[in-house]
Amino acid sequence: MEKKVTYCRICEGSCGFLAEVENNRIIKYYPDKEHLVSQGYSCIKGRKTIEMQYDPKRLKVPLKRNENSFESISWERAINEISAKLLEIKSKYGQNSIGLYFGNPTAFSYSASVYSVAFMKFLGSRNLYSAGSQDCNNKFAHSRRFYGSPLIIIVPDFDKIDYLMALGTNPIASHFSFVVFPRPLQRLKEMEKRGCKIVWINPRRTETAKQIGEHVFIRPNTDIYLLFGMINYILENKLEDRDFIEKYSKGIENLRKVAKEFGGDLPRIAKITGIPKEIIIKMVKDFITASKRGGASVYGRAGTDRGSFATLLAWAKDVFNFITGNIDQKGNFYSYGLIDAVSLAKIGGIGGAKKSEFPKSGSRIGNFPSVLGTYPAATMADEILTPGDGQIKAMIVMAGDPLVSCPNTKRLEKAFNNLDLLVSIDLFLNDTGLLAHYVLPSTTFLERDDLTLTTSSFNPIPFANYSEVIVHPDGDQKPEWEIFNLLGAKMGFATLGGPPLEVFKATLSREDKKKIKELVNSGKGIFLTAEKQIRYNTLLPARIQHPDKLIDLVPADYSTEFEKLRQWKGPETKQFPFSLISGREINTINSWLHAEGETNYCRINSEDAKLLGIEDYQPIRVVSPINSIEIPVLITPDLMQGVIWIPHGWGGIHRTLQNPPELAAEKRGINVNLITDDHWEHLETFAGMVLLDGIPVKLEKI
């Protein structure tokens, strides 16, 4: 039996694992106590990965749909038929008639990321979509305007800060995200023990907030007002770091004006957010006091990234950190990471400060800019169903299940059924796969080599992981990079070739090639700094990508968003008086892994439940302007009154089929995206973020 070192690729945590392998089969799979960052920790999802690896429903051969059944076919036939159909569609409707959507797991596979994007570029289609517009693209859209590159992301220095204000996050479930933070509870307790104050701001008192720090309730989708109020209080009371601001930025007077307009009336902000004025002021003062010691950080994740003003809110968080001097010198750091991603992205045409990256124009529906080369996934149904030049006629879906994870499921289902060709590349026959004409079986992360390419710059402990292939596929599965090579070659255009690591290294600088070589030779991982600690003074001013090397505190194109904020009345109405939030549970990872549980529930505040006369496990009807669902209830004191929480990633269309295929991956529970809105006029302006937190709904007792 051979013991192999690897790491988990479910989330940014990248926890170390050991696999004991015999005859190309993993016999034991468990956390690695000697891993220099995770130190033997893993969440339940990581430990359950081995069950996914050997799930009897995992696909082993290509499938072709015939009416309501699937037949097994050879790779040669699959590639031949798919390529011929793609060429036919391209010839008849143009290159933009072919689209590609990739899901969250693609972010943790350097080869799948590189080869899928290259395939679309060689094809000539601009219609690339990702899960990012349900999740995080607003961060990139903000960073492009603020720092001059979408790939410059600041991260809290958890080991040194004396104050952490965390909005819309639950690290016990998600390990923070956009941060590499395994062992979350242990490390948060260590922070508190050394004197760091931790404040959670969330409409829900999360599992994390119950165990560590203080919790403050906030009405969903009102965080932007809170941030404006805090920014204005800083500026009005001359608490800002004036020397820091003058040295590294411009536009402070513009910031004073907008902060005064939207944040000058704290009693009004208290009414909007539900946070008393006194608490807002106390949080600001505590933050400033901590800034004068070890530094402080405002951090926000998914709960702040899926609202009506998601990009503006990402901007406001960084503005607050910046004007208090908590960027690049204390509080929040910027890391170069494993490679020079900022320079590499500019070579690929997606990393500059210009208005549109790749593609060169806005989306056909809604004229949305691309973010890292991708358009809002919520526009896919419209792009498929709306006739005209550029209408999508074929879709490739890789490592994702948009029928579960994208808004307005029924409309997207109608759109997918309208396609001339739908191809799913996945481990399982998921909901999207059930509608696909072809389903191509891919490898798991244990069946490919990998490195922490996209996440190494988010690690407060400057460390990068590497894993060799742990086992080879036990069927006829293929890695995504090989699938795109086969399709491209058959279609007669250029491919990247292989192996992927050699192709990738060819794009790097000499220094980065050396680092990759050291990483691979280590067999498991390396520290990225000699002192094994993050470094400061890596961002300002040299790394700023604007020509003058200054941060514009109020980017010019936010003026239209300020006007939108002036007109905004909030999502709730008399007809829809409740506010729905979604999110990840501890035992689930979005739409693709459910470690435990038979269903999801609609959590409701105890007082609201009394007023409605409902009890635990009783079904209730949740109605939005789009649709309605029926779902069992769990009553809790841990929700703000007027707010309900329905975890996402559950439910599926297979339950509506009369005779679902035997291989269909069963999705238990209720899909909250049956009642979410995909209308392009309701998407966030700069990244096309869909509203998934703060959805107006009403509740009906059944």
FIVEXKE-632384 format. One line per 2 residues: number of its first residue (from 1); their letters; for each residue x, z, y of C-alpha. Coordinates in Angstrom, 1 decimal. Layout:
NUM> a> X,Z,Y ~ ...
This chain:
1> me> 0.0,0.0,0.0 ~ 1.3,-1.0,3.4
3> kk> 0.7,1.0,6.6 ~ 0.3,-1.2,9.7
5> vt> 0.1,-0.2,13.4 ~ -2.7,-1.7,15.5
7> yc> -5.1,-0.8,18.3 ~ -8.8,-1.0,19.0
9> ri> -10.2,-3.8,21.2 ~ -13.7,-2.6,21.8
11> ce> -13.0,-1.4,25.3 ~ -10.2,-0.8,27.8
13> gs> -9.2,2.4,26.0 ~ -7.1,0.5,23.5
15> cg> -6.8,3.5,21.2 ~ -4.1,3.3,18.6
17> fl> -5.0,3.0,14.9 ~ -3.3,2.8,11.6
19> ae> -4.5,0.5,8.8 ~ -3.5,1.1,5.2
21> ve> -3.6,-2.4,3.6 ~ -3.6,-3.4,-0.1
23> nn> -4.1,-6.9,-1.4 ~ -5.1,-8.1,2.0
25> ri> -7.8,-5.5,2.3 ~ -7.9,-2.5,4.6
27> ik> -8.3,0.6,2.4 ~ -8.1,3.2,5.2
29> yy> -8.5,2.8,9.0 ~ -8.0,5.8,11.2
31> pd> -6.7,6.9,14.7 ~ -2.9,7.0,15.2
33> ke> -1.7,10.5,16.1 ~ 1.6,9.0,17.2
35> hl> 0.2,6.5,19.7 ~ 1.8,7.4,23.0
37> vs> -1.5,7.2,25.0 ~ -4.5,7.9,22.8
39> qg> -2.6,10.5,20.6 ~ -5.0,10.4,17.7
41> ys> -8.2,10.1,19.7 ~ -10.9,7.5,19.0
43> ci> -14.6,7.3,19.8 ~ -17.1,6.8,17.0
45> kg> -17.4,3.1,17.8 ~ -13.7,2.5,17.2
47> rk> -13.8,4.4,13.9 ~ -16.8,2.3,12.8
49> ti> -15.0,-1.0,13.4 ~ -14.0,-1.1,9.7
51> em> -17.7,-1.3,8.7 ~ -18.0,-4.3,10.9
53> qy> -14.9,-5.8,9.3 ~ -16.5,-5.7,5.9
55> dp> -20.2,-5.9,6.7 ~ -21.9,-7.9,4.0
57> kr> -23.7,-9.9,6.7 ~ -20.5,-11.1,8.3
59> lk> -20.3,-14.9,8.4 ~ -17.7,-16.5,6.2
61> vp> -18.5,-20.2,6.4 ~ -19.9,-22.6,9.1
63> lk> -23.7,-22.8,9.2 ~ -26.0,-25.6,10.3
65> rn> -29.7,-25.0,11.1 ~ -32.3,-27.2,9.5
67> en> -35.7,-26.3,10.8 ~ -36.0,-22.5,10.2
69> sf> -33.2,-22.2,7.6 ~ -29.4,-22.5,7.6
71> es> -27.1,-24.4,5.2 ~ -23.5,-23.7,4.6
73> is> -21.2,-26.7,5.6 ~ -17.5,-27.4,5.7
75> we> -15.4,-27.0,8.8 ~ -14.6,-30.7,8.7
77> ra> -18.3,-31.6,8.8 ~ -19.1,-29.0,11.4
79> in> -16.3,-30.1,13.8 ~ -17.2,-33.8,13.2
81> ei> -20.9,-33.4,13.9 ~ -20.4,-31.0,16.9
83> sa> -17.8,-33.2,18.5 ~ -19.8,-36.3,18.1
85> kl> -22.9,-34.7,19.7 ~ -20.8,-33.3,22.6
87> le> -19.4,-36.7,23.2 ~ -22.8,-38.3,23.1
89> ik> -24.2,-35.7,25.6 ~ -21.2,-36.1,27.9
91> sk> -21.5,-39.9,27.9 ~ -25.2,-39.8,28.5
93> yg> -25.5,-36.9,31.0 ~ -22.0,-36.4,32.4
95> qn> -19.3,-33.8,31.9 ~ -21.2,-31.0,33.6
97> si> -24.0,-31.3,31.0 ~ -21.9,-29.0,28.7
99> gl> -21.7,-25.3,29.4 ~ -19.9,-22.4,27.8
101> yf> -20.7,-18.7,27.8 ~ -18.3,-16.0,26.6
103> gn> -19.2,-12.4,26.0 ~ -17.3,-9.1,26.6
105> pt> -15.0,-9.2,23.5 ~ -13.3,-12.2,24.9
107> af> -11.7,-10.0,27.6 ~ -9.7,-8.3,24.8
109> sy> -8.4,-11.5,23.2 ~ -5.8,-13.3,25.2
111> sa> -6.0,-16.4,22.9 ~ -9.8,-16.7,23.1
113> sv> -9.7,-16.3,26.9 ~ -7.0,-18.9,27.5
115> ys> -8.2,-21.5,25.0 ~ -11.9,-21.5,25.9
117> va> -11.1,-21.9,29.6 ~ -8.6,-24.7,28.8
119> fm> -11.2,-26.5,26.6 ~ -13.7,-26.6,29.5
121> kf> -11.0,-27.8,31.9 ~ -10.0,-30.6,29.5
123> lg> -13.6,-31.5,29.0 ~ -14.1,-31.6,32.8
125> sr> -17.1,-29.3,32.9 ~ -17.4,-26.6,35.6
127> nl> -20.3,-24.8,33.8 ~ -18.5,-21.7,32.5
129> ys> -20.4,-18.4,32.3 ~ -19.5,-14.9,31.2
131> ag> -20.9,-11.4,30.7 ~ -19.1,-10.5,33.9
133> sq> -22.1,-11.2,36.1 ~ -24.0,-8.5,34.2
135> dc> -21.1,-6.1,34.5 ~ -18.0,-6.5,36.8
137> nn> -17.6,-9.8,38.7 ~ -18.4,-8.1,42.0
139> kf> -15.1,-6.3,41.8 ~ -13.2,-9.6,41.6
141> ah> -15.3,-11.1,44.4 ~ -14.5,-8.1,46.6
143> sr> -10.8,-8.1,45.8 ~ -10.4,-11.7,46.6
145> rf> -11.7,-11.0,50.1 ~ -10.0,-7.7,50.6
147> yg> -6.6,-8.2,49.0 ~ -6.5,-12.0,48.9
149> sp> -6.6,-12.1,45.0 ~ -9.4,-11.3,42.6
151> li> -6.9,-9.7,40.2 ~ -5.8,-6.9,42.5
153> ii> -7.7,-3.9,41.3 ~ -6.8,-0.3,42.4
155> vp> -7.1,2.6,39.9 ~ -7.3,6.3,40.4
157> df> -4.1,8.3,39.8 ~ -5.8,10.8,37.5
159> dk> -2.7,12.7,36.8 ~ -2.1,13.6,40.5
161> id> -5.3,13.5,42.5 ~ -7.0,16.7,43.6
163> yl> -10.5,15.2,44.1 ~ -12.4,12.5,42.1
165> ma> -15.7,11.2,43.3 ~ -17.1,9.1,40.4
167> lg> -20.2,7.0,40.9 ~ -22.3,5.3,38.2
169> tn> -20.0,6.1,35.3 ~ -20.0,8.1,32.0
171> pi> -16.5,8.1,30.6 ~ -17.5,9.9,27.4
173> as> -19.4,6.7,26.6 ~ -17.3,4.1,28.3
175> hf> -13.8,5.6,29.0 ~ -14.4,4.8,32.7
177> sf> -13.8,1.0,32.3 ~ -11.4,-0.9,34.5
179> vv> -9.3,2.0,33.6 ~ -7.4,2.6,30.4
181> fp> -8.5,6.2,29.7 ~ -8.6,7.3,26.0
183> rp> -9.1,11.0,25.4 ~ -11.5,11.2,28.4
185> lq> -12.9,14.7,28.0 ~ -9.5,16.3,27.2
187> rl> -7.9,14.6,30.2 ~ -10.7,15.4,32.6
189> ke> -10.5,19.1,31.5 ~ -6.8,19.0,32.1
191> me> -7.4,17.6,35.6 ~ -9.9,20.3,36.4
193> kr> -7.6,23.0,35.0 ~ -4.8,22.0,37.4
195> gc> -7.2,22.2,40.3 ~ -8.7,18.7,40.7
197> ki> -12.4,18.8,41.8 ~ -14.6,16.2,40.0
199> vw> -17.9,15.2,41.3 ~ -20.3,12.8,39.4
201> in> -22.9,10.9,41.5 ~ -25.5,9.4,39.3
203> pr> -29.3,9.2,38.9 ~ -28.7,10.7,35.4
205> rt> -26.8,13.8,34.5 ~ -24.6,12.2,31.9
207> et> -23.0,13.7,28.8 ~ -19.8,13.8,30.8
209> ak> -21.3,15.6,33.8 ~ -22.8,18.2,31.5
211> qi> -19.3,19.2,30.3 ~ -17.1,18.9,33.3
213> ge> -17.2,18.9,37.1 ~ -20.2,18.9,39.4
215> hv> -23.2,16.6,39.4 ~ -25.1,15.1,42.3
217> fi> -28.3,13.1,41.8 ~ -28.7,9.8,43.8
219> rp> -31.6,7.4,43.9 ~ -30.7,4.2,42.1
221> nt> -29.4,1.3,44.1 ~ -28.7,3.4,47.3
223> di> -25.0,4.1,46.8 ~ -24.2,1.6,49.6
225> yl> -25.9,3.9,52.1 ~ -24.0,6.9,50.9
227> lf> -20.7,5.1,51.3 ~ -21.6,3.9,54.8
229> gm> -22.6,7.5,55.7 ~ -19.3,8.9,54.5
231> in> -17.2,6.1,56.1 ~ -18.9,6.7,59.5
233> yi> -18.5,10.5,59.2 ~ -14.7,9.9,58.7
235> le> -14.4,7.6,61.7 ~ -16.7,9.5,64.1
237> nk> -14.8,12.8,63.4 ~ -11.4,11.2,63.6
239> le> -10.5,12.1,60.0 ~ -9.1,8.7,59.1
241> dr> -5.4,8.0,58.5 ~ -4.8,6.1,61.8
243> df> -1.1,5.3,61.1 ~ -1.8,3.9,57.7
245> ie> -4.7,1.8,59.0 ~ -2.7,0.4,61.9
247> ky> 0.2,-0.5,59.6 ~ -1.6,-2.3,56.8
249> sk> -4.9,-3.6,58.2 ~ -6.9,-5.2,61.0
251> gi> -10.5,-5.0,62.0 ~ -10.9,-1.3,62.4
253> en> -13.2,-1.7,65.5 ~ -15.4,-4.0,63.5
255> lr> -15.6,-1.4,60.8 ~ -16.5,1.3,63.3
257> kv> -19.5,-0.8,64.5 ~ -20.9,-1.6,61.0
259> ak> -20.3,2.0,59.8 ~ -22.1,3.3,62.8
261> ef> -25.1,1.0,62.3 ~ -25.6,1.7,58.6
263> gg> -24.1,5.1,58.3 ~ -24.6,6.9,61.6
265> dl> -28.0,8.5,60.8 ~ -27.2,11.0,58.1
267> pr> -30.7,12.5,57.9 ~ -32.0,9.0,57.2
269> ia> -29.3,8.4,54.6 ~ -30.2,11.8,53.0
271> ki> -33.8,10.6,52.7 ~ -32.8,7.2,51.3
273> tg> -30.3,8.5,48.7 ~ -31.9,11.8,47.9
275> ip> -28.6,13.7,48.7 ~ -28.9,16.4,51.3
277> ke> -27.0,15.8,54.5 ~ -25.0,19.0,54.0
279> ii> -23.8,17.9,50.6 ~ -22.7,14.5,51.9
281> ik> -20.7,16.2,54.7 ~ -19.2,18.7,52.2
283> mv> -18.1,16.0,49.8 ~ -16.3,14.2,52.7
285> kd> -14.6,17.3,53.9 ~ -13.5,18.2,50.4
287> fi> -12.2,14.7,49.9 ~ -10.1,14.9,53.1
289> ta> -8.7,18.3,52.2 ~ -7.6,16.9,48.8
291> sk> -6.2,13.8,50.4 ~ -3.7,16.0,52.3
293> rg> -2.5,17.5,49.0 ~ -2.2,15.3,45.9
295> ga> -4.6,12.6,47.0 ~ -8.2,11.7,46.3
297> sv> -10.2,8.8,44.9 ~ -13.7,7.3,45.1
299> yg> -14.3,5.4,41.8 ~ -17.4,3.5,40.8
301> ra> -18.3,1.6,37.7 ~ -21.3,-0.2,36.0
303> gt> -23.9,1.9,37.8 ~ -22.5,0.6,41.1
305> dr> -21.8,-2.9,39.9 ~ -25.3,-4.0,39.0
307> gs> -27.2,-3.4,42.2 ~ -28.5,-5.5,45.1
309> fa> -25.3,-5.0,47.1 ~ -22.7,-4.9,44.3
311> tl> -19.9,-6.7,46.1 ~ -20.5,-4.9,49.3
313> la> -20.4,-1.6,47.5 ~ -17.1,-2.5,45.8
315> wa> -15.8,-3.2,49.3 ~ -17.2,0.1,50.7
317> kd> -15.5,2.2,48.0 ~ -12.1,0.6,48.7
319> vf> -12.6,0.9,52.4 ~ -13.3,4.6,52.0
321> nf> -10.1,5.0,49.9 ~ -8.2,2.9,52.4
323> it> -9.1,4.6,55.7 ~ -8.2,8.0,54.1
325> gn> -4.8,6.7,53.1 ~ -5.5,6.8,49.4
327> id> -4.3,3.4,48.3 ~ -0.7,2.6,47.1
329> qk> 0.8,5.9,48.4 ~ -1.4,8.5,46.8
331> gn> -4.9,8.6,45.4 ~ -5.1,5.1,43.9
333> fy> -2.4,2.9,42.5 ~ -1.9,-0.8,41.9
335> sy> 0.0,-1.9,38.8 ~ 1.7,-5.2,38.2
337> gl> 0.8,-4.7,34.5 ~ 2.4,-6.6,31.6
339> id> 2.7,-9.9,33.5 ~ 2.4,-11.3,37.0
341> av> -1.3,-12.1,36.6 ~ -1.7,-12.7,40.4
343> sl> 0.8,-15.5,40.5 ~ -0.2,-16.9,37.2
345> ak> -3.9,-17.1,38.3 ~ -2.9,-19.0,41.4
347> ig> -1.1,-21.6,39.2 ~ -4.4,-21.9,37.3
349> gi> -6.4,-22.3,40.5 ~ -8.5,-19.1,40.3
351> gg> -6.4,-16.5,42.1 ~ -6.2,-17.4,45.8
353> ak> -8.1,-16.1,48.8 ~ -9.8,-19.4,49.5
355> ks> -13.6,-19.5,49.4 ~ -14.1,-21.3,46.1
357> ef> -11.7,-21.0,43.2 ~ -12.3,-23.2,40.1
359> pk> -14.8,-25.0,40.2 ~ -14.6,-26.6,43.7
361> sg> -18.2,-26.1,44.8 ~ -21.1,-23.7,44.4
363> sr> -23.4,-23.6,41.4 ~ -26.1,-26.3,41.2
365> ig> -28.7,-23.5,41.2 ~ -28.4,-21.1,44.1
367> nf> -25.0,-22.4,45.3 ~ -23.2,-19.3,44.0
369> ps> -19.4,-19.3,44.3 ~ -17.5,-19.1,41.1
371> vl> -15.7,-15.8,40.3 ~ -12.6,-16.3,38.1
373> gt> -13.9,-19.7,37.3 ~ -17.3,-18.5,36.1
375> yp> -20.8,-18.8,37.5 ~ -23.6,-16.2,37.2
377> aa> -25.0,-16.0,33.7 ~ -28.4,-15.3,35.1
379> tm> -28.6,-18.9,36.3 ~ -28.2,-20.4,32.8
381> ad> -31.9,-20.7,32.1 ~ -32.5,-22.5,35.4
383> ei> -29.4,-24.7,34.9 ~ -30.8,-25.8,31.5
385> lt> -34.5,-26.1,32.5 ~ -34.1,-27.8,35.9
387> pg> -33.9,-31.6,35.7 ~ -31.3,-33.5,37.7
389> dg> -27.6,-34.4,37.9 ~ -25.6,-31.7,36.2
391> qi> -28.4,-30.3,34.1 ~ -27.0,-28.5,31.1
393> ka> -27.9,-30.1,27.8 ~ -25.4,-28.4,25.5
395> mi> -24.1,-24.8,25.3 ~ -21.3,-23.1,23.4
397> vm> -21.7,-19.4,23.1 ~ -18.6,-17.4,22.1
399> ag> -18.4,-13.7,21.2 ~ -21.7,-13.0,22.9
401> dp> -25.4,-12.7,22.5 ~ -27.0,-13.6,25.8
403> lv> -30.5,-13.4,24.4 ~ -29.9,-9.6,24.2
405> sc> -27.4,-9.1,27.1 ~ -28.7,-11.5,29.8
407> pn> -31.8,-11.0,32.0 ~ -35.3,-12.3,31.3
409> tk> -34.9,-12.9,27.5 ~ -38.0,-14.9,27.0
411> rl> -37.1,-17.4,29.7 ~ -33.6,-17.8,28.3
413> ek> -35.0,-18.2,24.8 ~ -37.2,-21.1,26.1
415> af> -34.1,-22.6,27.8 ~ -31.9,-22.4,24.6
417> nn> -34.7,-24.0,22.6 ~ -34.7,-26.8,25.1
419> ld> -31.0,-27.7,24.5 ~ -29.9,-30.8,22.7
421> ll> -27.1,-28.7,21.2 ~ -26.4,-25.0,20.9
423> vs> -23.3,-23.7,19.1 ~ -22.6,-20.1,18.4
425> id> -19.0,-18.8,17.7 ~ -19.4,-15.3,16.3
427> lf> -18.8,-12.8,13.6 ~ -22.5,-12.6,12.8
429> ln> -25.7,-14.6,12.9 ~ -27.0,-12.8,16.1
431> dt> -30.1,-13.6,18.1 ~ -28.5,-16.5,20.0
433> gl> -27.2,-17.8,16.7 ~ -30.7,-17.9,15.2
435> la> -31.5,-20.5,17.8 ~ -28.2,-22.4,17.4
437> hy> -27.8,-25.7,15.7 ~ -24.4,-24.7,14.4
439> vl> -22.9,-21.3,13.9 ~ -19.1,-21.1,13.5
441> ps> -17.6,-17.9,11.9 ~ -14.7,-16.4,13.9
443> tt> -12.1,-13.8,13.1 ~ -12.1,-10.1,14.0
445> fl> -9.4,-8.5,16.2 ~ -7.8,-7.2,13.0
447> er> -7.3,-10.8,11.9 ~ -5.3,-11.9,14.9
449> dd> -2.2,-10.9,16.8 ~ -2.9,-9.5,20.2
451> lt> -1.6,-7.7,23.3 ~ -3.2,-5.8,26.2
453> lt> -3.0,-8.6,28.7 ~ -6.0,-8.1,30.9
455> ts> -6.0,-4.2,30.9 ~ -2.4,-3.2,31.1
457> sf> -2.6,-3.1,34.9 ~ -5.4,-0.5,34.7
459> np> -3.5,2.1,32.8 ~ -2.5,5.3,34.6
461> ip> 0.0,5.7,31.8 ~ 2.0,2.4,32.2
463> fa> 1.9,1.2,28.6 ~ 1.0,-2.0,26.9
465> ny> -0.1,-2.4,23.3 ~ 0.7,-5.1,20.7
467> se> -0.7,-5.7,17.3 ~ 0.3,-8.2,14.6
469> vi> -2.2,-9.7,12.2 ~ -3.4,-6.8,10.0
471> vh> -5.3,-8.7,7.4 ~ -6.1,-12.4,6.9
473> pd> -9.8,-13.5,6.8 ~ -11.4,-13.1,3.4
475> gd> -13.6,-16.1,4.0 ~ -13.3,-19.4,5.9
477> qk> -13.4,-17.8,9.3 ~ -11.1,-19.2,12.1
479> pe> -9.8,-17.8,15.3 ~ -11.4,-19.1,18.5
481> we> -8.3,-20.8,19.7 ~ -8.1,-22.9,16.6
483> if> -11.8,-23.9,16.9 ~ -11.3,-25.2,20.4
485> nl> -8.2,-27.0,19.3 ~ -10.1,-28.7,16.5
487> lg> -13.0,-29.7,18.8 ~ -10.7,-31.0,21.5
489> ak> -8.6,-33.0,19.1 ~ -11.7,-34.6,17.5
491> mg> -13.1,-35.4,20.9 ~ -9.9,-37.2,21.9
493> fa> -8.7,-35.1,24.7 ~ -5.7,-32.8,25.3
495> tl> -5.4,-29.4,23.5 ~ -3.1,-26.5,24.0
497> gg> -1.7,-26.6,20.5 ~ -0.2,-23.4,19.1
499> pp> 0.6,-20.8,18.1 ~ -1.1,-19.1,21.0
501> le> 1.6,-16.7,21.9 ~ 4.2,-19.4,22.3
503> vf> 1.8,-21.5,24.4 ~ 1.1,-18.5,26.6
505> ka> 4.7,-17.6,27.0 ~ 5.4,-21.1,28.3
507> tl> 3.4,-20.4,31.4 ~ 5.3,-17.2,32.3
509> sr> 8.3,-16.4,34.5 ~ 11.6,-15.6,32.8
511> ed> 11.2,-11.9,33.5 ~ 7.7,-11.8,32.0
513> kk> 8.9,-13.7,28.9 ~ 11.5,-11.0,28.4
515> ki> 8.8,-8.3,28.6 ~ 6.6,-10.1,26.1
517> ke> 9.5,-10.4,23.7 ~ 10.3,-6.7,24.0
519> lv> 6.6,-5.9,23.4 ~ 6.3,-8.1,20.3
521> ns> 9.6,-6.8,18.9 ~ 8.4,-3.2,19.3
523> gk> 5.6,-3.9,16.8 ~ 3.2,-1.6,18.6
525> gi> 3.8,-1.1,22.3 ~ 6.1,-0.4,25.2
527> fl> 6.2,1.5,28.5 ~ 6.2,-0.8,31.5
529> ta> 8.3,1.4,33.8 ~ 11.6,3.1,33.0
531> ek> 10.3,6.4,34.2 ~ 7.1,6.1,32.1
533> qi> 5.0,6.8,35.1 ~ 3.0,4.6,37.5
535> ry> 4.7,3.5,40.6 ~ 3.5,3.6,44.2
537> nt> 4.4,1.2,47.1 ~ 3.7,-1.8,44.9
539> ll> 0.8,-3.3,46.9 ~ 1.2,-2.8,50.6
541> pa> 2.1,-5.1,52.3 ~ 4.1,-7.4,50.0
543> ri> 1.5,-7.9,47.3 ~ -1.4,-8.6,49.7
545> qh> -2.1,-12.3,49.3 ~ -3.4,-13.1,52.8
547> pd> -0.9,-15.0,55.0 ~ -0.5,-12.2,57.5
549> kl> -0.2,-9.6,54.7 ~ -2.9,-7.5,56.4
551> id> -6.2,-6.3,54.9 ~ -9.2,-7.4,57.0
553> lv> -11.4,-4.3,56.8 ~ -14.5,-6.3,57.5
555> pa> -14.3,-9.8,55.9 ~ -16.1,-12.3,58.0
557> dy> -18.5,-13.6,55.3 ~ -20.0,-10.2,54.8
559> st> -22.0,-10.7,58.0 ~ -24.9,-12.3,56.1
561> ef> -24.9,-9.4,53.7 ~ -25.2,-6.9,56.5
563> ek> -28.2,-8.9,57.7 ~ -29.7,-8.7,54.2
565> lr> -29.1,-4.9,54.2 ~ -30.9,-4.6,57.6
567> qw> -34.0,-6.2,56.0 ~ -33.8,-4.3,52.7
569> kg> -36.6,-1.9,52.0 ~ -35.6,-0.6,48.6
571> pe> -36.8,-1.8,45.2 ~ -39.7,0.6,44.5
573> tk> -43.2,-0.2,45.7 ~ -46.7,1.4,45.4
575> qf> -47.3,-1.1,42.5 ~ -44.0,-0.3,40.8
577> pf> -43.2,3.3,41.8 ~ -40.5,4.1,39.1
579> sl> -36.9,3.0,39.1 ~ -35.4,1.8,35.8
581> is> -31.7,2.1,35.1 ~ -29.9,0.9,32.0
583> gr> -26.5,1.6,30.5 ~ -24.4,2.2,27.4
585> ei> -25.0,5.0,24.9 ~ -22.1,7.0,23.3
587> nt> -22.8,5.4,19.9 ~ -23.2,1.8,21.1
589> in> -21.1,-1.0,22.6 ~ -23.4,-3.4,24.5
591> sw> -25.1,-5.9,22.2 ~ -22.6,-6.0,19.4
593> lh> -22.0,-2.6,17.8 ~ -24.4,0.2,17.1
595> ae> -22.6,3.0,15.3 ~ -25.6,5.2,14.9
597> ge> -29.3,5.4,15.6 ~ -32.5,3.6,14.6
599> tn> -33.8,2.8,18.0 ~ -33.3,3.3,21.7
601> yc> -35.7,5.4,23.8 ~ -37.1,5.4,27.3
603> ri> -35.8,8.7,28.8 ~ -38.1,10.1,31.5
605> ns> -37.9,13.1,33.8 ~ -39.7,16.3,32.5
607> ed> -42.0,16.5,35.6 ~ -42.9,12.8,35.5
609> ak> -43.8,13.2,31.8 ~ -46.1,16.1,32.6
611> ll> -47.8,14.1,35.4 ~ -48.3,11.2,33.0
613> gi> -49.4,13.4,30.1 ~ -46.9,12.1,27.6
615> ed> -44.7,13.7,24.9 ~ -41.5,13.1,23.0
617> yq> -41.6,10.0,20.7 ~ -44.9,8.8,22.1
619> pi> -44.9,5.1,22.9 ~ -45.2,4.1,26.5
621> rv> -45.6,0.7,28.2 ~ -42.9,-0.1,30.8
623> vs> -44.1,-2.9,33.2 ~ -41.9,-4.8,35.6
625> pi> -42.8,-7.8,37.8 ~ -41.4,-10.0,34.9
627> ns> -42.8,-8.6,31.7 ~ -43.6,-5.5,29.8
629> ie> -42.3,-3.6,26.7 ~ -43.5,-0.8,24.6
631> ip> -40.9,1.9,23.7 ~ -40.9,5.5,22.5
633> vl> -40.2,8.2,25.0 ~ -37.7,11.1,25.1
635> it> -38.3,13.7,27.8 ~ -35.3,15.1,29.7
637> pd> -34.4,17.3,32.7 ~ -31.3,15.2,33.2
639> lm> -32.9,12.4,35.1 ~ -33.8,12.3,38.8
641> qg> -37.6,12.4,39.2 ~ -39.0,8.8,39.6
643> vi> -36.2,7.4,37.4 ~ -36.3,6.2,33.8
645> wi> -33.3,5.2,31.6 ~ -33.5,2.6,28.8
647> ph> -30.1,1.9,27.1 ~ -29.3,-1.7,26.8
649> gw> -28.0,-3.8,23.8 ~ -30.9,-3.0,21.5
651> gg> -33.7,-5.2,20.1 ~ -33.8,-8.8,19.1
653> ih> -35.9,-11.8,18.5 ~ -35.3,-11.7,14.7
655> rt> -38.1,-9.1,14.5 ~ -40.6,-11.7,15.8
657> lq> -39.6,-14.3,13.1 ~ -41.8,-14.6,10.1
659> np> -38.9,-15.3,7.7 ~ -35.6,-14.4,9.3
661> pe> -32.6,-15.7,7.4 ~ -31.0,-13.2,5.0
663> la> -27.8,-13.3,7.0 ~ -29.4,-12.5,10.3
665> ae> -27.9,-9.5,12.0 ~ -30.6,-6.9,12.4
667> kr> -31.0,-5.5,15.9 ~ -33.0,-2.3,15.9
669> gi> -34.8,-1.0,18.9 ~ -36.3,-2.6,22.1
671> nv> -34.5,-5.1,24.3 ~ -34.7,-3.9,27.9
673> nl> -33.8,-7.4,29.2 ~ -37.3,-8.5,28.3
675> it> -38.3,-7.0,31.6 ~ -35.3,-7.8,33.8
677> dd> -35.3,-10.6,36.4 ~ -33.1,-13.7,36.3
679> hw> -34.5,-15.5,39.4 ~ -31.5,-16.8,41.4
681> eh> -33.0,-15.7,44.7 ~ -32.9,-12.1,43.5
683> le> -29.2,-12.1,42.5 ~ -26.5,-10.5,44.5
685> tf> -24.9,-12.8,47.0 ~ -21.2,-13.1,46.2
687> ag> -20.9,-12.7,42.4 ~ -24.5,-13.4,41.3
689> mv> -24.7,-9.9,39.9 ~ -28.1,-9.3,38.2
691> ll> -30.1,-6.2,39.1 ~ -29.9,-3.9,36.1
693> dg> -30.0,-0.5,37.8 ~ -32.8,0.2,40.2
695> ip> -35.4,-2.1,38.7 ~ -38.9,-1.4,40.1
697> vk> -41.3,-0.6,37.2 ~ -44.6,1.2,36.5
699> le> -45.4,3.2,33.4 ~ -48.6,3.0,31.4
701> ki> -49.7,5.5,28.8 ~ -50.7,3.8,25.6
